[in-house]
Amino acid sequence: MCQDCGCSITDESKDKNMENIHNNPLLNDKKSIDVIKKILHKNDHQANHNREHLDKNSVLGINLMSSPGSGKTTMLENLVDICEFKYAVIEGDLQTSKDAIRLQDKGIRAYQITTGTACHLDAFMVHKAMHHIDMNHIDVCFVENVGNLVCPASYDIGTHLNIVLVSIPEGNDKIAKYPVMFAKADLVLFTKTDLLPYFDYDMENEIETLKRLNPHTDILKLDIHDKESMKKLNQWIYQKIKNR
């Protein structure tokens, strides 16, 4: 998928990053470069339209990104019990509707996108899903992106904020290895912190690495079994809603 759609190109400077395509023999002809530029520009145009749709309905859009198994769906399942706002979820996975069903079983409005072979969501997929969400009765629309620390970071899907989760069992190197994802984060959640006693995880070093990469991001430590840590997440999101 990445060789076809150009999702390895970040949107920080698309024209500059086009130079990197020439290092890939599958994408180094003018025709391929033109196609990739068109895909990215069309996606950005649709992303802006998605934000306009959210703004029109006074809904805050939040893109949730992480590797598989970091706890995105579990976090959303538990947040509903303590949050001060109403939310819906657009779920992204390659196959199955398991995550959407889990959320629906908790009374959360959720709509599933199955991408097939696509390694990320794009603005067009999210646009279609938004038409299945009643924006009149929510304050936040979460988009749970496909579990992947690479490709989702390169596509603007039309949300306002990015939250990136990194779990303790993943190990100490994820922030340094996947900097594009974490550089775009408005909030980084260190999840499954209740497992810290069982893993050789240097939390201080990871936070220092993150601050060097993205000094403006907020940081929270999350344990879904600890209501106080869940309340801090609620407060962070609620403040963003109030500040819009």
C-alpha positions in Angstrom: 0.0 0.0 0.0 2.7 2.5 0.9 4.4 2.1 -2.5 1.2 3.0 -4.2 -0.4 5.8 -2.1 2.6 7.8 -1.0 1.7 7.5 2.7 5.3 7.5 3.7 5.5 11.2 2.7 4.9 13.5 5.6 2.8 16.6 5.1 5.3 18.9 6.8 6.8 19.8 3.4 5.3 17.7 0.6 7.4 19.3 -2.2 10.6 18.8 -0.3 9.8 15.2 0.6 9.0 14.4 -3.0 12.8 14.2 -3.4 12.8 11.1 -1.3 10.6 9.3 -3.8 13.6 9.1 -6.2 15.3 6.7 -3.8 12.5 4.2 -4.4 12.9 2.6 -7.8 9.2 1.8 -7.9 8.2 5.5 -7.7 11.0 7.4 -9.4 9.3 8.3 -12.7 7.5 11.5 -13.3 4.1 9.8 -13.8 4.2 8.2 -10.3 5.3 11.5 -8.7 2.4 13.4 -10.3 -0.1 10.7 -9.2 1.2 10.8 -5.6 1.0 14.6 -5.5 -2.6 14.5 -6.7 -3.5 11.9 -4.1 -2.0 13.9 -1.3 -3.5 17.2 -2.4 -7.0 15.7 -2.9 -6.8 14.2 0.5 -5.8 17.5 2.2 -8.7 19.2 0.4 -11.1 16.6 1.8 -9.6 16.8 5.2 -10.3 20.5 5.3 -13.9 19.8 4.3 -14.1 17.2 7.2 -13.0 19.9 9.7 -15.5 22.3 8.3 -18.2 19.7 8.8 -17.1 19.2 12.4 -16.9 22.9 13.1 -20.3 23.5 11.7 -21.7 21.1 14.2 -19.5 22.3 17.1 -17.8 18.9 17.4 -14.2 18.4 18.3 -12.4 15.8 16.1 -9.7 13.7 17.7 -7.5 11.2 15.8 -6.3 8.3 17.9 -3.1 6.7 16.6 -0.9 3.9 18.0 0.5 0.5 17.3 -2.0 -2.5 17.6 -2.8 -3.5 21.1 -1.8 -0.2 22.9 -5.3 0.1 24.4 -7.2 2.6 22.1 -10.5 0.7 22.2 -10.2 -0.2 25.8 -9.6 3.4 26.7 -12.7 4.5 24.8 -14.8 1.8 26.5 -13.8 3.0 29.9 -13.8 6.8 29.2 -17.6 6.8 28.8 -18.0 5.9 32.5 -16.4 9.1 33.8 -16.3 11.7 31.0 -18.1 15.0 31.1 -18.9 15.1 27.3 -20.7 12.9 24.8 -18.8 11.2 22.0 -19.0 8.9 19.0 -16.3 6.8 17.5 -15.3 6.1 13.9 -13.4 2.8 14.0 -10.7 1.8 11.5 -9.4 -1.7 11.0 -8.4 -3.9 8.1 -11.1 -6.5 8.8 -14.0 -7.2 11.2 -16.3 -5.0 13.2 -15.2 -6.3 16.6 -14.0 -2.9 18.0 -17.2 -1.1 16.9 -19.3 -3.8 18.5 -17.4 -3.6 21.7 -18.1 0.2 21.9 -21.7 -0.2 20.9 -22.2 -2.8 23.7 -21.2 0.0 26.1 -23.8 2.3 24.6 -21.3 4.4 22.6 -22.2 5.5 19.1 -19.7 3.8 16.8 -19.2 3.2 13.1 -16.7 0.7 11.6 -14.5 1.3 8.6 -12.8 -1.8 7.2 -9.9 -0.8 5.0 -9.1 -4.2 3.5 -5.4 -3.9 2.7 -5.0 -0.2 3.4 -2.6 0.6 6.3 -4.3 3.8 7.4 -7.4 5.8 7.1 -7.6 8.8 4.7 -9.9 11.8 4.7 -12.3 10.3 2.1 -12.9 7.2 4.3 -13.6 9.4 7.3 -15.9 11.7 5.3 -18.1 8.7 4.4 -18.2 7.5 7.9 -19.1 10.9 9.3 -22.4 10.7 7.4 -23.3 7.7 9.7 -22.6 9.7 12.8 -25.3 12.0 14.3 -23.3 15.1 15.1 -26.2 16.8 16.8 -25.9 14.9 20.0 -22.1 14.7 20.5 -19.3 16.9 21.6 -16.4 14.8 20.4 -15.9 12.5 17.4 -13.0 10.1 17.9 -11.4 8.5 14.9 -9.6 5.3 16.0 -7.0 4.9 13.2 -5.6 1.6 12.0 -3.0 0.2 14.4 0.2 1.3 12.8 2.9 3.7 13.9 4.0 4.7 10.4 1.4 5.4 7.7 -1.5 7.1 9.7 0.9 9.9 10.7 1.3 11.0 7.1 -2.4 11.5 6.2 -4.5 14.4 7.5 -8.0 12.9 8.1 -9.7 16.2 9.0 -9.6 16.1 12.8 -8.5 18.9 15.1 -6.2 17.0 17.4 -3.9 14.0 17.4 -3.6 11.7 20.5 -0.9 9.0 20.2 -0.8 6.1 22.6 2.3 4.1 23.5 2.0 1.2 25.9 4.6 0.0 28.4 4.8 -3.6 26.9 5.9 -2.1 23.6 9.4 -1.3 25.0 11.6 1.8 25.2 12.4 2.5 21.6 9.1 3.4 19.9 9.3 7.2 20.2 12.8 7.3 18.7 12.0 4.7 16.0 8.8 6.3 14.9 9.4 10.1 15.3 6.9 11.3 12.7 3.9 9.9 14.6 5.0 11.4 17.9 6.1 14.8 16.4 2.5 15.3 15.3 0.9 14.5 18.7 -1.0 17.1 20.7 -1.1 14.5 23.6 0.9 11.4 24.2 -0.6 8.8 26.4 1.7 6.3 28.1 -0.8 3.4 28.6 -0.8 0.2 30.7 1.3 1.9 33.4 0.1 -0.6 35.9 2.5 -3.0 34.2 5.6 -0.9 34.9 6.7 -3.2 37.7 6.9 -6.1 35.3 8.8 -4.5 32.5 12.3 -2.9 32.1 10.8 0.4 30.9 12.7 3.7 31.4 9.8 6.1 31.6 12.0 9.2 32.3 14.2 8.5 29.3 11.1 8.1 27.0 9.7 11.3 28.2 13.0 13.1 27.6 13.1 11.7 24.1 9.6 12.8 23.4 10.2 16.4 24.8 13.3 16.7 22.5 11.2 15.6 19.5 8.0 17.5 20.4 8.4 20.0 23.2 4.9 21.3 22.9 3.0 18.0 23.3 1.1 17.2 26.5 1.9 14.0 28.3 -0.4 11.8 30.5 0.2 8.4 32.1 -2.8 6.2 31.8 -4.0 3.2 33.8 -7.6 2.3 32.9 -8.0 0.7 36.4 -7.1 4.0 38.0 -10.0 6.4 37.9 -7.8 9.4 38.7 -5.7 8.8 35.6 -8.8 8.4 33.5 -10.2 11.7 35.0 -7.1 13.5 33.9 -7.7 12.4 30.4 -11.3 13.5 30.6 -10.2 16.9 31.9 -7.7 17.3 29.1 -10.3 16.6 26.4 -13.0 18.6 28.2 -10.7 21.7 28.4 -10.0 21.4 24.6 -13.8 21.4 24.0 -14.2 24.5 26.2 -11.4 26.3 24.4 -12.7 25.9 20.9 
